[in-house]
Amino acid sequence: MLAALPALVPALLALFLVWRVDRTREPLWLVGLTFAFGSIAGLLATAFESAVGRFTEVEPGADFGSGAVPFIFFMGISAPVREACKVAACWPAFRSRHFDEPYDGVVYASSAALGFSMVDVVAILRYDGPYSYLRAFLSLPASLFFACVWGYALGRVRQSKQPGVAFPAAWLFSTIAHGFYLYLLRARAASGILATMPLLAVMGLVAVFGARDLRRRGTSLAPVSGGAPSSRRALEIAKRALVREQTPIRWRWIATGMLTTLGTMLVGLISSVLVGNWIGIDFSLVNDADLRTFAPALLVVAGLLAAFPVGGFLTVRASQLRTMLEPAVAAALAIFFVLALLGFSSPAALAFGVAFAPVAWILACGGAWVAR
């Protein structure tokens, strides 16, 4: 019981916070029951993963090397089973009469995810690896976020009363993203743990916007009618800036923006190396298995990330574009080009690049927004 406290206390505190922030709070007994169902689902999923792990020689909570087998295990087995178990745990609440507002999808999905994460954290701590506590700390918010994605979709579905593709698409996205996150967290040694940091930042940003959208849709499940609600003004402004309205897409500036972004990345890389040499940093000390050696790598990453807002800013200023569509596409193409090069050079660098890609794209859009 004492060994479970590091998992139980954060999970219960997060559960209480999720319940308190709801404007029309759900019955505490139903939230607690969903949490208990999530814990049971976590036990079943852990037992299933352990059984499969004995055949694949992959211990889900242990510290092991990277490779194709762990990637397939987390993407094709672990993540789908985990997200399916969470959906099953919160389904009774979803079908109950207490599910009467869009935000309830997030509340009950979070309750199931926190119960599941409590069991998962205990499983991680059992192995007592060099970074087991850090892995346990990083797994809980990620598991909560991935459940909130399809919980958000559940709230939208109950509001519109039209099943559609919103929930399947959200669940599929959560499963793929969760599988990649698990691969980074548990199969990429210290470098993978570090790569989860920007992903957590993006998760937090998306969660804030999603929660605001559901809250401002009202306290009932009546469908939203008549134009864009005032609660979504900020999102609508950003959406309009990324959509071409009348004039055709200017492919020339997309190509120019891509080359500009690649050029600023090269300048940022060279600048980081020069600054590192000037202050006496030895870049050869970076070790994929030791977080204490990653200061030089972070300096390089900072230089590369700084290039994206500069590239987006220069593209818009040079072209006098009215939208952010061209610089956004240009940044995406530049990121894809770099990731393709990393895939040929080093799988570890590719995983690191994929983790930072969302942050880089958001920074590029931010630079283009400022230039407008």
C-alpha positions, 0 to 999 in steps of 0.5 A: 500500500505504501508503494502505491502512494506515489501513484495514488496521491497525484491521481486523487488530487488531479481527480479532485481538481477535474471535478472542482473546475466543472461549473455544474459538478457531476455526482461525486459517486459517479466520478469515483466509480468511473475512477474505479472502473479505470483502475480495474481497466488498468489492471486488466491492460497491465496483465494483458501487456505483460502476457504479450511482453513475455512473447515479444521480450518487451517488458512494458515498465522496464528500461530497454533499448530501442528497436522495431519490436518495442515500436510495434508493441507500443503502437500496435498493442499497448496504446490501442488496448489502453485507450480502448480500456479507458473508453470502456471504463467511462462508457457507463457514465457516458450513457447515464442521465448525468451526462448532460453537458459537453464538458462532462465528456472531459470529466468522465474521460479524465476520471477513467484515465486517472484511475488507469494511470494510477495502476500504470504508475505503480507498474512503472515504479515496480522496476525501479530503473534509473529514470523510473520516477521521472517516467512515472511523473511524465506518464500521468499527464500524457495519459490524461491528455490523450483521454481528454481528446476523445472525451472532448469528442464525446462531449461534442457528439452528445451535444450535436446528437449526431455520431459522425466521425468525430469520436473515431477520429479523436480516438484514433489520433489519441491512440497513435499519439499515445503509442509514439509517446510511450515509445519515446518515454520507455524505449528511447532511454534519456533522449526519449524522456527529454523529447516528451517535454515539448509534446507535453507543452503542446498537449497543455496548449491544446487542452486549454483551448479544448476545455474553453471551447466546451465550457463556452458552449453552454451548460446544456446539450442543446445543439449550437445554432446560428453562426459562430458563437462568441465563445469561439472568436479566438479560434475562428480568427486563427482559423480564418488566418489559415484559410485561403478565401478568394485568391489562389494559393501562392505556391511561389511563396510556399517554396520561398518560405520553405527555403527561407525556413531551411536557411534560418535553421542552418543559421540557427544551427551554426550560431548554436555551435559557435556560441557553444564553442565560445562558452566552452561546451563540448558537443561530443559529450552528449550521451543518449542514455544520460540526461546530464549530458544533454545541455549541448543538445538543448543549445542546438535545439534552441537555435533550431527552434528560434529559426522557425518564428524568424522564417515565418516572419520573414516570409510574410513580410517579404510577400505581404500575404494576408493569411498564414496559410503559405508560411504554415505550409512552408514550415510544414514542408521544411519540417518534413524535409528535415525529418526525412534527412534525419530518418536516413541518418539516425533513428534516435534523431528522427524520434527527437525531431518528430517530438519537437516538430509540433512546437516548431510549426506553432512557432513558425505560425506565431512568427507569421501572425506577428508579421501580419 
